[in-house]
Amino acid sequence: MFELENAKITQGLRRIAIDPVSRVEGHGKVTLLLDEQNRIHQVRLHIVEFRGFEIFIKGRPYWEVPVTVQRLCGICPVSHQLAACKAMDIIIGARELTPTAEKLRRLMHYGQTVQSNAVHFYHLASPDLLLGFDSEAAQRNIIGVAMKYPDIAKQGILLRKYGQEVIHRVAGKRIHGTGAIPGGVNKALSAEERDELKKDLPQLIEWAKAGVELVQRLHEENPSFYNSFGLFDSNMMGMVREDGALDLYHGYLCAKDAKGVPIFDRLNYETYTQVLREEVKPWSYMKFPYIAELGPEKGWYKVGPLARLQTCDFIPSPLADAARKAMLSIGNGAPVHSTLAYHWARIIEVLHGLEVIQELLDDPDLLGKDLTVKGERQEEGVGVIEAPRGVLIHHYKVDEDDLVTMCNLIVSTTHNNQAMNSAIRSVAMQHLDRRIISEGLLNHIECAIRAYDPCLSCATHALGKMPLQVELLDAEGTRLSILSRNSSGEFHTSEMYA
């Protein structure tokens, strides 16, 4: 949906709003400013939803936090629960879990990776990729895909279903489960449950391989479009194992510049505040993180599948690693920055997730009964995990009464904030500049945002720092006054009375 607001003139420019952005989780909009020749002057992604978890979690007992914060999202609750649990592990002194607890958490997390990435690729992105960015809007959805490509739609639905079933078996239910707790997990896995999860894995892996081949074929059939759409250079950040392998559950932070040169490597994520900063801008409720040593102008970066497949040295599962090498080959030795390559990387991670699940289900530790540990109590804990959308940071402080006194969340979509804005500017200049604006062309903007699979509900903002504007209107709708607060917390009032 978009509206042309001719009545709103900014120095002679017309304003077009895409409100809301569709096929994403949460609420956001895009505004474009154009002149009389339809030249693009400004493009911005606005996050208009406010959640406030960083504030109202304060004062709650620490053991409530993992279950509470997963309510940030209905798509990736497992990621929030596990990131919070990892932080609380440190709070209770449980730095090393039992092998069973560690592997059950990993199983749950890789199930989350499969189901969330499958939802995005097949339900949200495939209508654009398979039906065309300019196709009829009423048909450009999962129903349209199911009508034209029934096998692909069915595979996507069943891949997601399997990931949800993995979560169900470990966490107790598919959405907002309670399986992970500070110090471990509270539910063992039975042999029957394990065997049920193993039953369909070979077929699921074949479907994931077909998904990878589908995206690769799309890139090969139209390389000039796929490799240039939303193209811009940026830094990248992801999490790796000590040996440089991709690890979605635990590891070290690694950042590289646009040419693939390391900025920092194998960084203990508990020290993230030494390398990352957050900036607030007046037109969005979402913060703008950046790498401190590079500053806000040059230090922003992207996270998520495309970033982490290039910050790691290899994927520790053979099928996915071979697929990764094929994807990176389109860069001819240089990093791949095309926005649409996110979909390629995402479906590779579905394949990787299934390979990891297969390996875990063959591990005898998975059926153990030793589920929790604890140690010396601490006052502060940081938990980091690779959510499907990218690096997710949970940071808490807890007082002697076991109550949370500080909560800072930097979610994947927040890390990608500047990257998404750069992507839509690039697409606007490529496909909309000096053209007659149509719904199909505006969908190109939405496609650029969707590639990041943003979870706008998760992108919390600290209360008291967010920019805010309140307008007072009379009964006829005439604006009487405006009260605004800038990103520094300063208030300004504009009276409109005659």
Secondary structure, DSSP 8 states (H G I E B T S, - for coil): -EEEEEEEEETTEEEEEE-S--SSBS-EEEEEEE-TT--EEEEEEEE-----HHHHTTTSBGGGHHHHHGGG-SSSHHHHHHHHHHHHHHHTT--S--HHHHHHHHHHHHHHHHHHHHIIIIIIIHHHHHH-TTS-TTT-SHHHHHHH-HHHHHHHHHHHHHHHHHHHHHHSSSSS---EETTEES----HHHHHHHHTTHHHHHHHHHHHHHHHHHHHHHSHHHHTTTT----EEEEEE-TTSBB-SSS-EEEEE-TTS-EEEEEE-GGGGGGTEEEE--TT-SS-EEEEGGGHHHH--EE-SHHHHHHHSSB-SSHHHHHHHHHHHGGGTTS----TTHHHHHHHHHHHHHHHHHHHHHT-GGGG-S--B---S--SEEEEEEEETTEEEEEEEEE-TTSBEEEEEEE-HHHHTHHHHHHHHHHHIIIIITTS---HHHHHHHHHHHHTT--BTTT----TTTS-EEEEEE-TT--EEEEEEE-TTS-EEEEE---
